[in-house]
């Protein structure tokens, strides 16, 4: 499910979470921070946007889907 409140803010800033869910990150649109997309294809996306999946179901690994 989509995160909200403090969990959403943490996800969009790149903070690891144990809460299962996802958040949308688009730093150039003022939504979240580029740090949240680190480890993704951020370096090769000229206008990065992405969805970050997080939580204990992923064993602490953040899965990042990046597009432009």
PQR file of N, CA, C, O and H, with PARSE charges and radii, in Angstrom:
ATOM      1  N   UNK A   1       0.829  -1.185   0.000 -0.4000 1.5000
ATOM      2  CA  UNK A   1       0.000   0.000   0.000 -0.0000 2.0000
ATOM      3  C   UNK A   1       0.873   1.249   0.000  0.5500 1.7000
ATOM      4  O   UNK A   1       2.033   1.212   0.411 -0.5500 1.4000
ATOM      5  N   UNK A   2       0.303   2.344  -0.463 -0.4000 1.5000
ATOM      6  CA  UNK A   2       1.047   3.599  -0.483 -0.0000 2.0000
ATOM      7  C   UNK A   2       1.238   4.093   0.945  0.5500 1.7000
ATOM      8  O   UNK A   2       0.304   4.093   1.746 -0.5500 1.4000
ATOM      9  H   UNK A   2      -0.639   2.374  -0.797  0.4000 1.0000
ATOM     10  N   UNK A   3       2.458   4.511   1.249 -0.4000 1.5000
ATOM     11  CA  UNK A   3       2.761   5.011   2.580 -0.0000 2.0000
ATOM     12  C   UNK A   3       2.182   6.404   2.771  0.5500 1.7000
ATOM     13  O   UNK A   3       1.922   7.120   1.805 -0.5500 1.4000
ATOM     14  H   UNK A   3       3.217   4.511   0.598  0.4000 1.0000
ATOM     15  N   UNK A   4       1.983   6.779   4.037 -0.4000 1.5000
ATOM     16  CA  UNK A   4       1.475   8.111   4.351 -0.0000 2.0000
ATOM     17  C   UNK A   4       2.112   8.581   5.655  0.5500 1.7000
ATOM     18  O   UNK A   4       2.766   7.809   6.356 -0.5500 1.4000
ATOM     19  H   UNK A   4       2.194   6.197   4.822  0.4000 1.0000
ATOM     20  N   UNK A   5       1.910   9.852   5.964 -0.4000 1.5000
ATOM     21  CA  UNK A   5       2.413  10.412   7.207 -0.0000 2.0000
ATOM     22  C   UNK A   5       3.922  10.332   7.338  0.5500 1.7000
ATOM     23  O   UNK A   5       4.643  10.540   6.362 -0.5500 1.4000
ATOM     24  H   UNK A   5       1.378  10.479   5.394  0.4000 1.0000
ATOM     25  N   UNK A   6       4.410  10.030   8.545 -0.4000 1.5000
ATOM     26  CA  UNK A   6       5.854   9.967   8.782 -0.0000 2.0000
ATOM     27  C   UNK A   6       6.557   8.899   7.940  0.5500 1.7000
ATOM     28  O   UNK A   6       7.704   9.089   7.534 -0.5500 1.4000
ATOM     29  H   UNK A   6       3.824   9.861   9.338  0.4000 1.0000
ATOM     30  N   UNK A   7       5.878   7.779   7.676 -0.4000 1.5000
ATOM     31  CA  UNK A   7       6.482   6.732   6.852 -0.0000 2.0000
ATOM     32  C   UNK A   7       6.695   7.219   5.427  0.5500 1.7000
ATOM     33  O   UNK A   7       7.715   6.903   4.814 -0.5500 1.4000
ATOM     34  H   UNK A   7       4.947   7.625   8.005  0.4000 1.0000
ATOM     35  N   UNK A   8       5.751   7.985   4.890 -0.4000 1.5000
ATOM     36  CA  UNK A   8       5.892   8.549   3.548 -0.0000 2.0000
ATOM     37  C   UNK A   8       7.091   9.491   3.494  0.5500 1.7000
ATOM     38  O   UNK A   8       7.905   9.414   2.575 -0.5500 1.4000
ATOM     39  H   UNK A   8       4.922   8.242   5.387  0.4000 1.0000
ATOM     40  N   UNK A   9       7.197  10.372   4.473 -0.4000 1.5000
ATOM     41  CA  UNK A   9       8.315  11.316   4.505 -0.0000 2.0000
ATOM     42  C   UNK A   9       9.651  10.594   4.605  0.5500 1.7000
ATOM     43  O   UNK A   9      10.622  10.988   3.959 -0.5500 1.4000
ATOM     44  H   UNK A   9       6.535  10.435   5.221  0.4000 1.0000
ATOM     45  N   UNK A  10       9.706   9.539   5.411 -0.4000 1.5000
ATOM     46  CA  UNK A  10      10.942   8.770   5.554 -0.0000 2.0000
ATOM     47  C   UNK A  10      11.299   8.078   4.245  0.5500 1.7000
ATOM     48  O   UNK A  10      12.459   8.088   3.835 -0.5500 1.4000
ATOM     49  H   UNK A  10       8.917   9.219   5.936  0.4000 1.0000
ATOM     50  N   UNK A  11      10.319   7.482   3.592 -0.4000 1.5000
ATOM     51  CA  UNK A  11      10.546   6.793   2.324 -0.0000 2.0000
ATOM     52  C   UNK A  11      11.052   7.766   1.266  0.5500 1.7000
ATOM     53  O   UNK A  11      11.984   7.448   0.527 -0.5500 1.4000
ATOM     54  H   UNK A  11       9.377   7.473   3.925  0.4000 1.0000
ATOM     55  N   UNK A  12      10.451   8.942   1.187 -0.4000 1.5000
ATOM     56  CA  UNK A  12      10.827   9.921   0.178 -0.0000 2.0000
ATOM     57  C   UNK A  12      12.171  10.583   0.465  0.5500 1.7000
ATOM     58  O   UNK A  12      12.730  11.251  -0.404 -0.5500 1.4000
ATOM     59  H   UNK A  12       9.694   9.200   1.787  0.4000 1.0000
ATOM     60  N   UNK A  13      12.689  10.404   1.668 -0.4000 1.5000
ATOM     61  CA  UNK A  13      14.009  10.963   1.987 -0.0000 2.0000
ATOM     62  C   UNK A  13      15.108   9.911   1.896  0.5500 1.7000
ATOM     63  O   UNK A  13      16.288  10.243   2.008 -0.5500 1.4000
ATOM     64  H   UNK A  13      12.235   9.861   2.374  0.4000 1.0000
ATOM     65  N   UNK A  14      14.735   8.633   1.692 -0.4000 1.5000
ATOM     66  CA  UNK A  14      15.722   7.571   1.560 -0.0000 2.0000
ATOM     67  C   UNK A  14      15.999   6.808   2.839  0.5500 1.7000
ATOM     68  O   UNK A  14      16.926   5.999   2.884 -0.5500 1.4000
ATOM     69  H   UNK A  14      13.776   8.363   1.601  0.4000 1.0000
ATOM     70  N   UNK A  15      15.216   7.048   3.877 -0.4000 1.5000
ATOM     71  CA  UNK A  15      15.393   6.350   5.146 -0.0000 2.0000
ATOM     72  C   UNK A  15      14.836   4.931   5.052  0.5500 1.7000
ATOM     73  O   UNK A  15      13.688   4.755   4.643 -0.5500 1.4000
ATOM     74  H   UNK A  15      14.464   7.706   3.840  0.4000 1.0000
ATOM     75  N   UNK A  16      15.615   3.917   5.419 -0.4000 1.5000
ATOM     76  CA  UNK A  16      15.103   2.542   5.403 -0.0000 2.0000
ATOM     77  C   UNK A  16      13.937   2.381   6.386  0.5500 1.7000
ATOM     78  O   UNK A  16      13.943   2.955   7.475 -0.5500 1.4000
ATOM     79  H   UNK A  16      16.547   4.059   5.752  0.4000 1.0000
ATOM     80  N   UNK A  17      12.960   1.608   5.988 -0.4000 1.5000
ATOM     81  CA  UNK A  17      11.777   1.379   6.823 -0.0000 2.0000
ATOM     82  C   UNK A  17      11.490  -0.104   6.966  0.5500 1.7000
ATOM     83  O   UNK A  17      11.826  -0.901   6.090 -0.5500 1.4000
ATOM     84  H   UNK A  17      12.954   1.142   5.103  0.4000 1.0000
ATOM     85  N   UNK A  18      10.860  -0.470   8.090 -0.4000 1.5000
ATOM     86  CA  UNK A  18      10.385  -1.844   8.245 -0.0000 2.0000
ATOM     87  C   UNK A  18       8.921  -1.938   7.814  0.5500 1.7000
ATOM     88  O   UNK A  18       8.397  -3.037   7.631 -0.5500 1.4000
ATOM     89  H   UNK A  18      10.588   0.177   8.802  0.4000 1.0000
ATOM     90  N   UNK A  19       8.263  -0.791   7.652 -0.4000 1.5000
ATOM     91  CA  UNK A  19       6.877  -0.751   7.213 -0.0000 2.0000
ATOM     92  C   UNK A  19       6.791  -1.125   5.736  0.5500 1.7000
ATOM     93  O   UNK A  19       7.512  -0.564   4.910 -0.5500 1.4000
ATOM     94  H   UNK A  19       8.689   0.102   7.801  0.4000 1.0000
ATOM     95  N   UNK A  20       5.923  -2.058   5.404 -0.4000 1.5000
ATOM     96  CA  UNK A  20       5.738  -2.462   4.015 -0.0000 2.0000
ATOM     97  C   UNK A  20       4.916  -1.417   3.271  0.5500 1.7000
ATOM     98  O   UNK A  20       3.874  -0.978   3.758 -0.5500 1.4000
ATOM     99  H   UNK A  20       5.337  -2.513   6.074  0.4000 1.0000
ATOM    100  N   UNK A  21       5.381  -1.024   2.102 -0.4000 1.5000
ATOM    101  CA  UNK A  21       4.644  -0.058   1.306 -0.0000 2.0000
ATOM    102  C   UNK A  21       5.511   0.550   0.226  0.5500 1.7000
ATOM    103  O   UNK A  21       6.609   0.072  -0.057 -0.5500 1.4000
ATOM    104  H   UNK A  21       6.227  -1.381   1.707  0.4000 1.0000
ATOM    105  N   UNK A  22       4.999   1.619  -0.376 -0.4000 1.5000
ATOM    106  CA  UNK A  22       5.732   2.277  -1.455 -0.0000 2.0000
ATOM    107  C   UNK A  22       5.502   3.777  -1.395  0.5500 1.7000
ATOM    108  O   UNK A  22       4.557   4.259  -0.771 -0.5500 1.4000
ATOM    109  H   UNK A  22       4.107   2.008  -0.146  0.4000 1.0000
ATOM    110  N   UNK A  23       6.405   4.512  -2.070 -0.4000 1.5000
ATOM    111  CA  UNK A  23       6.255   5.960  -2.178 -0.0000 2.0000
ATOM    112  C   UNK A  23       6.748   6.409  -3.548  0.5500 1.7000
ATOM    113  O   UNK A  23       7.596   5.761  -4.162 -0.5500 1.4000
ATOM    114  H   UNK A  23       7.173   4.120  -2.577  0.4000 1.0000
ATOM    115  N   UNK A  24       6.211   7.513  -4.010 -0.4000 1.5000
ATOM    116  CA  UNK A  24       6.597   8.129  -5.273 -0.0000 2.0000
ATOM    117  C   UNK A  24       7.652   9.185  -4.966  0.5500 1.7000
ATOM    118  O   UNK A  24       7.516   9.946  -4.008 -0.5500 1.4000
ATOM    119  H   UNK A  24       5.523   8.040  -3.512  0.4000 1.0000
ATOM    120  N   UNK A  25       8.700   9.228  -5.781 -0.4000 1.5000
ATOM    121  CA  UNK A  25       9.781  10.201  -5.602 -0.0000 2.0000
ATOM    122  C   UNK A  25      10.092  10.854  -6.947  0.5500 1.7000
ATOM    123  O   UNK A  25      10.346  10.166  -7.935 -0.5500 1.4000
ATOM    124  H   UNK A  25       8.810   8.610  -6.559  0.4000 1.0000
ATOM    125  N   UNK A  26      10.071  12.174  -6.977 -0.4000 1.5000
ATOM    126  CA  UNK A  26      10.409  12.937  -8.179 -0.0000 2.0000
ATOM    127  C   UNK A  26      11.079  14.235  -7.726  0.5500 1.7000
ATOM    128  O   UNK A  26      10.428  15.278  -7.674 -0.5500 1.4000
ATOM    129  H   UNK A  26       9.864  12.734  -6.174  0.4000 1.0000
ATOM    130  N   UNK A  27      12.378  14.182  -7.397 -0.4000 1.5000
ATOM    131  CA  UNK A  27      13.069  15.337  -6.842 -0.0000 2.0000
ATOM    132  C   UNK A  27      12.957  16.611  -7.674  0.5500 1.7000
ATOM    133  O   UNK A  27      12.843  17.704  -7.119 -0.5500 1.4000
ATOM    134  H   UNK A  27      12.907  13.334  -7.440  0.4000 1.0000
ATOM    135  N   UNK A  28      12.988  16.480  -8.996 -0.4000 1.5000
ATOM    136  CA  UNK A  28      12.924  17.676  -9.844 -0.0000 2.0000
ATOM    137  C   UNK A  28      11.527  18.297  -9.861  0.5500 1.7000
ATOM    138  O   UNK A  28      11.350  19.416 -10.341 -0.5500 1.4000
ATOM    139  H   UNK A  28      13.080  15.592  -9.446  0.4000 1.0000
ATOM    140  N   UNK A  29      10.544  17.575  -9.341 -0.4000 1.5000
ATOM    141  CA  UNK A  29       9.181  18.114  -9.210 -0.0000 2.0000
ATOM    142  C   UNK A  29       8.888  18.534  -7.768  0.5500 1.7000
ATOM    143  O   UNK A  29       7.774  18.941  -7.439 -0.5500 1.4000
ATOM    144  H   UNK A  29      10.688  16.665  -8.951  0.4000 1.0000
ATOM    145  N   UNK A  30       9.912  18.426  -6.916 -0.4000 1.5000
ATOM    146  CA  UNK A  30       9.739  18.817  -5.523 -0.0000 2.0000
ATOM    147  C   UNK A  30       9.110  17.739  -4.656  0.5500 1.7000
ATOM    148  O   UNK A  30       8.600  18.032  -3.574 -0.5500 1.4000
ATOM    149  H   UNK A  30      10.817  18.096  -7.184  0.4000 1.0000
ATOM    150  N   UNK A  31       9.140  16.484  -5.125 -0.4000 1.5000
ATOM    151  CA  UNK A  31       8.556  15.378  -4.371 -0.0000 2.0000
ATOM    152  C   UNK A  31       9.676  14.443  -3.939  0.5500 1.7000
ATOM    153  O   UNK A  31      10.167  13.647  -4.740 -0.5500 1.4000
ATOM    154  H   UNK A  31       9.553  16.247  -6.004  0.4000 1.0000
ATOM    155  N   UNK A  32      10.073  14.535  -2.700 -0.4000 1.5000
ATOM    156  CA  UNK A  32      11.133  13.678  -2.185 -0.0000 2.0000
ATOM    157  C   UNK A  32      12.521  14.187  -2.530  0.5500 1.7000
ATOM    158  O   UNK A  32      12.688  15.258  -3.115 -0.5500 1.4000
ATOM    159  H   UNK A  32       9.674  15.182  -2.049  0.4000 1.0000
ATOM    160  N   UNK A  33      13.513  13.387  -2.150 -0.4000 1.5000
ATOM    161  CA  UNK A  33      14.914  13.766  -2.326 -0.0000 2.0000
ATOM    162  C   UNK A  33      15.630  12.772  -3.234  0.5500 1.7000
ATOM    163  O   UNK A  33      15.275  11.594  -3.284 -0.5500 1.4000
ATOM    164  H   UNK A  33      13.377  12.518  -1.675  0.4000 1.0000
ATOM    165  N   UNK A  34      16.633  13.254  -3.942 -0.4000 1.5000
ATOM    166  CA  UNK A  34      17.409  12.397  -4.843 -0.0000 2.0000
ATOM    167  C   UNK A  34      18.038  11.227  -4.094  0.5500 1.7000
ATOM    168  O   UNK A  34      18.223  10.153  -4.667 -0.5500 1.4000
ATOM    169  H   UNK A  34      16.921  14.211  -3.901  0.4000 1.0000
ATOM    170  N   UNK A  35      18.363  11.423  -2.831 -0.4000 1.5000
ATOM    171  CA  UNK A  35      18.951  10.362  -2.024 -0.0000 2.0000
ATOM    172  C   UNK A  35      18.056   9.123  -2.003  0.5500 1.7000
ATOM    173  O   UNK A  35      18.559   8.001  -1.931 -0.5500 1.4000
ATOM    174  H   UNK A  35      18.213  12.295  -2.366  0.4000 1.0000
ATOM    175  N   UNK A  36      16.749   9.309  -2.063 -0.4000 1.5000
ATOM    176  CA  UNK A  36      15.819   8.182  -2.041 -0.0000 2.0000
ATOM    177  C   UNK A  36      15.950   7.303  -3.276  0.5500 1.7000
ATOM    178  O   UNK A  36      15.545   6.140  -3.253 -0.5500 1.4000
ATOM    179  H   UNK A  36      16.340  10.220  -2.121  0.4000 1.0000
ATOM    180  N   UNK A  37      16.513   7.848  -4.360 -0.4000 1.5000
ATOM    181  CA  UNK A  37      16.680   7.081  -5.594 -0.0000 2.0000
ATOM    182  C   UNK A  37      18.093   6.540  -5.773  0.5500 1.7000
ATOM    183  O   UNK A  37      18.395   5.941  -6.805 -0.5500 1.4000
ATOM    184  H   UNK A  37      16.842   8.792  -4.379  0.4000 1.0000
ATOM    185  N   UNK A  38      18.956   6.738  -4.791 -0.4000 1.5000
ATOM    186  CA  UNK A  38      20.319   6.215  -4.897 -0.0000 2.0000
ATOM    187  C   UNK A  38      20.294   4.706  -4.994  0.5500 1.7000
ATOM    188  O   UNK A  38      19.484   4.034  -4.356 -0.5500 1.4000
ATOM    189  H   UNK A  38      18.711   7.224  -3.953  0.4000 1.0000
ATOM    190  N   UNK A  39      21.191   4.191  -5.800 -0.4000 1.5000
ATOM    191  CA  UNK A  39      21.244   2.755  -5.994 -0.0000 2.0000
ATOM    192  C   UNK A  39      20.373   2.308  -7.142  0.5500 1.7000
ATOM    193  O   UNK A  39      20.356   1.130  -7.498 -0.5500 1.4000
ATOM    194  H   UNK A  39      21.849   4.737  -6.319  0.4000 1.0000
ATOM    195  N   UNK A  40      19.645   3.252  -7.726 -0.4000 1.5000
ATOM    196  CA  UNK A  40      18.816   2.946  -8.890 -0.0000 2.0000
ATOM    197  C   UNK A  40      19.549   3.426 -10.128  0.5500 1.7000
ATOM    198  O   UNK A  40      20.760   3.645 -10.091 -0.5500 1.4000
ATOM    199  H   UNK A  40      19.658   4.209  -7.437  0.4000 1.0000
ATOM    200  N   UNK A  41      18.845   3.585 -11.191 -0.4000 1.5000
ATOM    201  CA  UNK A  41      19.443   4.104 -12.413 -0.0000 2.0000
ATOM    202  C   UNK A  41      19.402   5.628 -12.429  0.5500 1.7000
ATOM    203  O   UNK A  41      19.408   6.238 -13.498 -0.5500 1.4000
ATOM    204  H   UNK A  41      17.861   3.406 -11.221  0.4000 1.0000
ATOM    205  N   UNK A  42      19.361   6.244 -11.252 -0.4000 1.5000
ATOM    206  CA  UNK A  42      19.283   7.697 -11.131 -0.0000 2.0000
ATOM    207  C   UNK A  42      20.379   8.389 -11.929  0.5500 1.7000
ATOM    208  O   UNK A  42      20.146   9.427 -12.549 -0.5500 1.4000
ATOM    209  H   UNK A  42      19.356   5.748 -10.384  0.4000 1.0000
ATOM    210  N   UNK A  43      21.572   7.811 -11.911 -0.4000 1.5000
ATOM    211  CA  UNK A  43      22.708   8.433 -12.581 -0.0000 2.0000
ATOM    212  C   UNK A  43      22.491   8.549 -14.087  0.5500 1.7000
ATOM    213  O   UNK A  43      23.070   9.431 -14.721 -0.5500 1.4000
ATOM    214  H   UNK A  43      21.762   6.968 -11.408  0.4000 1.0000
ATOM    215  N   UNK A  44      21.674   7.682 -14.670 -0.4000 1.5000
ATOM    216  CA  UNK A  44      21.474   7.711 -16.116 -0.0000 2.0000
ATOM    217  C   UNK A  44      20.109   8.253 -16.510  0.5500 1.7000
ATOM    218  O   UNK A  44      19.817   8.361 -17.701 -0.5500 1.4000
ATOM    219  H   UNK A  44      21.204   6.966 -14.155  0.4000 1.0000
ATOM    220  N   UNK A  45      19.274   8.595 -15.550 -0.4000 1.5000
ATOM    221  CA  UNK A  45      17.958   9.166 -15.844 -0.0000 2.0000
ATOM    222  C   UNK A  45      18.063  10.690 -15.829  0.5500 1.7000
ATOM    223  O   UNK A  45      18.315  11.261 -14.768 -0.5500 1.4000
ATOM    224  H   UNK A  45      19.512   8.507 -14.583  0.4000 1.0000
ATOM    225  N   UNK A  46      17.881  11.372 -16.965 -0.4000 1.5000
ATOM    226  CA  UNK A  46      18.033  12.822 -16.986 -0.0000 2.0000
ATOM    227  C   UNK A  46      16.962  13.552 -16.175  0.5500 1.7000
ATOM    228  O   UNK A  46      17.236  14.617 -15.620 -0.5500 1.4000
ATOM    229  H   UNK A  46      17.677  10.908 -17.827  0.4000 1.0000
ATOM    230  N   UNK A  47      15.780  13.015 -16.098 -0.4000 1.5000
ATOM    231  CA  UNK A  47      14.700  13.615 -15.304 -0.0000 2.0000
ATOM    232  C   UNK A  47      14.074  12.502 -14.470  0.5500 1.7000
ATOM    233  O   UNK A  47      13.007  11.989 -14.808 -0.5500 1.4000
ATOM    234  H   UNK A  47      15.557  12.151 -16.549  0.4000 1.0000
ATOM    235  N   UNK A  48      14.746  12.132 -13.374 -0.4000 1.5000
ATOM    236  CA  UNK A  48      14.341  10.940 -12.642 -0.0000 2.0000
ATOM    237  C   UNK A  48      13.019  11.084 -11.893  0.5500 1.7000
ATOM    238  O   UNK A  48      12.717  12.115 -11.290 -0.5500 1.4000
ATOM    239  H   UNK A  48      15.612  12.549 -13.099  0.4000 1.0000
ATOM    240  N   UNK A  49      12.276  10.038 -11.959 -0.4000 1.5000
ATOM    241  CA  UNK A  49      11.091   9.840 -11.141 -0.0000 2.0000
ATOM    242  C   UNK A  49      11.108   8.370 -10.797  0.5500 1.7000
ATOM    243  O   UNK A  49      11.618   7.556 -11.567 -0.5500 1.4000
ATOM    244  H   UNK A  49      12.522   9.201 -12.448  0.4000 1.0000
ATOM    245  N   UNK A  50      10.565   8.025  -9.666 -0.4000 1.5000
ATOM    246  CA  UNK A  50      10.583   6.620  -9.327 -0.0000 2.0000
ATOM    247  C   UNK A  50       9.611   6.266  -8.230  0.5500 1.7000
ATOM    248  O   UNK A  50       9.057   7.126  -7.545 -0.5500 1.4000
ATOM    249  H   UNK A  50      10.151   8.686  -9.040  0.4000 1.0000
ATOM    250  N   UNK A  51       9.424   4.979  -8.089 -0.4000 1.5000
ATOM    251  CA  UNK A  51       8.637   4.420  -7.007 -0.0000 2.0000
ATOM    252  C   UNK A  51       9.590   3.586  -6.169  0.5500 1.7000
ATOM    253  O   UNK A  51      10.321   2.743  -6.689 -0.5500 1.4000
ATOM    254  H   UNK A  51       9.874   4.280  -8.645  0.4000 1.0000
ATOM    255  N   UNK A  52       9.572   3.831  -4.872 -0.4000 1.5000
ATOM    256  CA  UNK A  52      10.426   3.107  -3.945 -0.0000 2.0000
ATOM    257  C   UNK A  52       9.541   2.163  -3.147  0.5500 1.7000
ATOM    258  O   UNK A  52       8.580   2.589  -2.507 -0.5500 1.4000
ATOM    259  H   UNK A  52       8.978   4.516  -4.450  0.4000 1.0000
ATOM    260  N   UNK A  53       9.872   0.881  -3.190 -0.4000 1.5000
ATOM    261  CA  UNK A  53       9.171  -0.137  -2.416 -0.0000 2.0000
ATOM    262  C   UNK A  53      10.045  -0.484  -1.226  0.5500 1.7000
ATOM    263  O   UNK A  53      11.256  -0.654  -1.375 -0.5500 1.4000
ATOM    264  H   UNK A  53      10.652   0.535  -3.710  0.4000 1.0000
ATOM    265  N   UNK A  54       9.449  -0.592  -0.050 -0.4000 1.5000
ATOM    266  CA  UNK A  54      10.222  -0.799   1.164 -0.0000 2.0000
ATOM    267  C   UNK A  54       9.462  -1.690   2.137  0.5500 1.7000
ATOM    268  O   UNK A  54       8.259  -1.907   1.992 -0.5500 1.4000
ATOM    269  H   UNK A  54       8.466  -0.455   0.071  0.4000 1.0000
ATOM    270  N   UNK A  55      10.169  -2.194   3.114 -0.4000 1.5000
ATOM    271  CA  UNK A  55       9.506  -2.949   4.171 -0.0000 2.0000
ATOM    272  C   UNK A  55      10.132  -4.272   4.490  0.5500 1.7000
ATOM    273  O   UNK A  55      11.044  -4.733   3.804 -0.5500 1.4000
ATOM    274  H   UNK A  55      11.146  -2.018   3.232  0.4000 1.0000
ATOM    275  N   UNK A  56       9.633  -4.878   5.539 -0.4000 1.5000
ATOM    276  CA  UNK A  56      10.197  -6.145   6.009 -0.0000 2.0000
ATOM    277  C   UNK A  56       9.950  -7.288   5.032  0.5500 1.7000
ATOM    278  O   UNK A  56      10.694  -8.268   5.046 -0.5500 1.4000
ATOM    279  H   UNK A  56       8.891  -4.504   6.096  0.4000 1.0000
ATOM    280  N   UNK A  57       8.936  -7.193   4.193 -0.4000 1.5000
ATOM    281  CA  UNK A  57       8.705  -8.238   3.195 -0.0000 2.0000
ATOM    282  C   UNK A  57       9.855  -8.320   2.188  0.5500 1.7000
ATOM    283  O   UNK A  57      10.053  -9.352   1.546 -0.5500 1.4000
ATOM    284  H   UNK A  57       8.332  -6.397   4.181  0.4000 1.0000
ATOM    285  N   UNK A  58      10.607  -7.230   2.058 -0.4000 1.5000
ATOM    286  CA  UNK A  58      11.754  -7.194   1.151 -0.0000 2.0000
ATOM    287  C   UNK A  58      13.070  -7.440   1.900  0.5500 1.7000
ATOM    288  O   UNK A  58      14.148  -7.194   1.358 -0.5500 1.4000
ATOM    289  H   UNK A  58      10.446  -6.393   2.580  0.4000 1.0000
ATOM    290  N   UNK A  59      12.982  -7.924   3.140 -0.4000 1.5000
ATOM    291  CA  UNK A  59      14.166  -8.200   3.966 -0.0000 2.0000
ATOM    292  C   UNK A  59      15.082  -6.990   4.092  0.5500 1.7000
ATOM    293  O   UNK A  59      16.304  -7.133   4.070 -0.5500 1.4000
ATOM    294  H   UNK A  59      12.107  -8.124   3.580  0.4000 1.0000
ATOM    295  N   UNK A  60      14.507  -5.812   4.224 -0.4000 1.5000
ATOM    296  CA  UNK A  60      15.285  -4.595   4.423 -0.0000 2.0000
ATOM    297  C   UNK A  60      15.890  -4.008   3.165  0.5500 1.7000
ATOM    298  O   UNK A  60      16.592  -2.999   3.233 -0.5500 1.4000
ATOM    299  H   UNK A  60      13.514  -5.695   4.242  0.4000 1.0000
ATOM    300  N   UNK A  61      15.631  -4.625   2.008 -0.4000 1.5000
ATOM    301  CA  UNK A  61      16.155  -4.109   0.748 -0.0000 2.0000
ATOM    302  C   UNK A  61      15.117  -3.190   0.123  0.5500 1.7000
ATOM    303  O   UNK A  61      13.944  -3.548   0.016 -0.5500 1.4000
ATOM    304  H   UNK A  61      15.061  -5.445   1.953  0.4000 1.0000
ATOM    305  N   UNK A  62      15.550  -2.009  -0.286 -0.4000 1.5000
ATOM    306  CA  UNK A  62      14.649  -1.084  -0.972 -0.0000 2.0000
ATOM    307  C   UNK A  62      14.694  -1.395  -2.467  0.5500 1.7000
ATOM    308  O   UNK A  62      15.766  -1.436  -3.070 -0.5500 1.4000
ATOM    309  H   UNK A  62      16.503  -1.717  -0.199  0.4000 1.0000
ATOM    310  N   UNK A  63      13.543  -1.609  -3.043 -0.4000 1.5000
ATOM    311  CA  UNK A  63      13.467  -1.852  -4.479 -0.0000 2.0000
ATOM    312  C   UNK A  63      13.051  -0.553  -5.141  0.5500 1.7000
ATOM    313  O   UNK A  63      12.050   0.045  -4.747 -0.5500 1.4000
ATOM    314  H   UNK A  63      12.672  -1.576  -2.553  0.4000 1.0000
ATOM    315  N   UNK A  64      13.797  -0.104  -6.137 -0.4000 1.5000
ATOM    316  CA  UNK A  64      13.540   1.195  -6.771 -0.0000 2.0000
ATOM    317  C   UNK A  64      13.289   1.012  -8.253  0.5500 1.7000
ATOM    318  O   UNK A  64      14.082   0.393  -8.963 -0.5500 1.4000
ATOM    319  H   UNK A  64      14.611  -0.590  -6.457  0.4000 1.0000
ATOM    320  N   UNK A  65      12.172   1.558  -8.709 -0.4000 1.5000
ATOM    321  CA  UNK A  65      11.841   1.550 -10.122 -0.0000 2.0000
ATOM    322  C   UNK A  65      11.946   2.982 -10.620  0.5500 1.7000
ATOM    323  O   UNK A  65      11.204   3.854 -10.167 -0.5500 1.4000
ATOM    324  H   UNK A  65      11.527   2.060  -8.133  0.4000 1.0000
ATOM    325  N   UNK A  66      12.861   3.232 -11.549 -0.4000 1.5000
ATOM    326  CA  UNK A  66      13.130   4.596 -12.017 -0.0000 2.0000
ATOM    327  C   UNK A  66      12.777   4.716 -13.494  0.5500 1.7000
ATOM    328  O   UNK A  66      13.035   3.800 -14.275 -0.5500 1.4000
ATOM    329  H   UNK A  66      13.464   2.525 -11.917  0.4000 1.0000
ATOM    330  N   UNK A  67      12.197   5.825 -13.870 -0.4000 1.5000
ATOM    331  CA  UNK A  67      11.901   6.110 -15.267 -0.0000 2.0000
ATOM    332  C   UNK A  67      12.053   7.606 -15.519  0.5500 1.7000
ATOM    333  O   UNK A  67      12.292   8.377 -14.590 -0.5500 1.4000
ATOM    334  H   UNK A  67      11.986   6.569 -13.236  0.4000 1.0000
ATOM    335  N   UNK A  68      11.918   7.997 -16.739 -0.4000 1.5000
ATOM    336  CA  UNK A  68      11.986   9.431 -17.099 -0.0000 2.0000
ATOM    337  C   UNK A  68      11.079   9.709 -18.263  0.5500 1.7000
ATOM    338  O   UNK A  68      10.991  10.849 -18.718 -0.5500 1.4000
ATOM    339  H   UNK A  68      11.724   7.370 -17.494  0.4000 1.0000
TER
END
